[in-house]
Amino acid sequence: HSSSIALGIALEKPDRRVYCLDGDGAFIMHMGAVSNIGDLSPKNYRHVLFNNGAHESVGGQPTLGFRLDIASIAKGCGYAHVLTASDKEGLSCALEKLSGLSGPVLLEIKVRIDSRDDLGRPTTTPVENKEHFMDFITNG
């Protein structure tokens, strides 16, 4: 639900640029949030979507991420700008453009399924994460 949380923050903190880091599986599951983002059109909203065609974080089940035209979906839902990248040069160019655009903006980055074998697990509880996040939003 990162896109909905980021939307709430963007609306509450209009002077703060808000970046939502999302996956294609979550984007597809939460398209209602995508339409709300487009409709409410917060100018400070940046939606960065990592599209690997899978729900990698929960087992690698395939999604339709590579078969859907995510850019057209975002545009159809009212995003002001949509960028895509699938290689290092394209990503560099898109990131350069991203900072100068008024939102909501979607940047779809097409990547492959991969994660590090030595990737650690969280050492804090969900409640601690929530409290740290809320403190950052309030005081950061």
C-alpha positions in Angstrom: 0.0 0.0 0.0 3.0 2.3 -0.4 1.3 4.3 -3.2 -1.7 5.2 -0.9 0.6 6.0 2.0 2.7 8.2 -0.2 -0.4 9.9 -1.6 -1.6 10.8 2.0 1.8 12.3 2.8 2.0 14.2 -0.5 -1.4 15.8 0.2 -0.6 16.6 3.8 2.9 17.9 3.0 2.5 19.8 -0.3 5.9 21.5 0.0 7.8 18.3 0.4 8.6 16.1 -2.6 7.3 12.6 -2.0 8.8 9.5 -3.7 6.9 6.3 -3.6 9.0 3.2 -4.4 6.7 0.5 -5.6 6.7 -2.9 -7.4 4.7 -4.0 -10.4 2.7 -6.5 -8.4 1.6 -3.9 -5.9 0.8 -1.4 -8.7 -1.4 -3.9 -10.4 -3.1 -5.0 -7.1 -3.7 -1.4 -6.1 -4.9 0.3 -9.3 -7.7 2.0 -7.3 -5.0 4.0 -5.6 -3.4 4.8 -9.0 -6.7 6.4 -10.1 -7.0 8.3 -6.9 -3.4 9.6 -7.3 -4.2 10.8 -10.8 -7.5 12.4 -9.8 -6.1 14.2 -6.8 -3.0 15.1 -8.8 -0.5 16.1 -6.1 2.3 18.1 -7.8 4.9 16.7 -5.4 4.2 13.0 -6.0 6.8 10.9 -7.7 5.9 7.2 -8.2 8.9 5.0 -9.0 7.8 1.6 -10.1 10.3 -1.3 -10.3 8.8 -3.7 -12.9 10.4 -7.2 -12.7 7.3 -9.0 -13.8 7.0 -10.8 -10.5 6.0 -10.6 -6.8 9.6 -11.2 -6.0 9.5 -10.3 -2.3 6.9 -12.9 -1.5 8.1 -15.9 -3.6 8.6 -14.8 -7.2 5.1 -15.5 -8.5 4.7 -14.0 -12.0 2.7 -10.8 -12.6 1.4 -9.3 -15.8 3.9 -6.4 -15.4 5.6 -6.9 -18.7 2.4 -7.6 -20.6 0.5 -4.5 -19.4 1.2 -1.0 -20.7 1.7 0.5 -17.3 2.6 3.9 -18.8 -0.7 4.1 -20.6 -2.6 3.0 -17.4 -0.9 5.8 -15.4 -1.6 8.3 -18.1 -5.2 7.1 -18.4 -5.6 7.5 -14.6 -4.5 11.2 -14.8 -0.7 11.1 -14.1 0.7 14.3 -15.5 3.9 12.6 -16.8 5.1 9.1 -17.4 8.7 8.0 -18.0 10.1 4.6 -18.6 13.6 3.1 -18.5 15.0 -0.3 -19.2 18.8 0.3 -19.3 21.4 2.4 -17.5 21.3 5.3 -20.0 17.5 5.4 -20.1 17.4 5.5 -16.3 19.9 8.3 -16.1 18.0 10.4 -18.7 14.6 9.7 -16.9 16.0 10.6 -13.5 17.3 13.9 -14.9 13.8 14.7 -16.3 12.0 13.5 -13.2 13.2 16.2 -10.9 12.0 19.0 -13.1 8.5 17.7 -13.7 5.3 18.6 -11.9 3.5 15.5 -10.6 2.0 13.2 -10.3 4.8 11.5 -12.2 5.4 7.8 -12.8 8.8 6.4 -13.6 8.6 2.7 -14.6 12.0 1.0 -14.4 12.0 -2.4 -16.1 14.4 -4.7 -14.3 15.1 -8.4 -14.0 14.2 -10.6 -11.1 17.2 -10.7 -8.8 18.1 -10.3 -5.1 21.3 -10.7 -3.2 21.9 -14.0 -1.4 23.2 -12.0 1.6 20.3 -9.6 1.8 19.6 -9.2 5.5 16.2 -9.3 7.2 14.7 -6.4 9.2 15.9 -6.1 12.7 13.1 -3.8 13.9 9.4 -4.7 14.5 6.6 -3.3 12.3 5.5 -1.2 15.2 9.0 0.3 15.6 9.1 1.0 11.8 5.7 2.8 12.0 6.8 4.9 14.9 10.1 5.9 13.3 8.3 6.7 10.1 5.7 8.8 11.8 8.4 10.7 13.7 10.2 11.4 10.5 7.1 12.6 8.8 6.2 14.9 11.7 9.7 16.1 12.6 12.0 15.3 9.6 
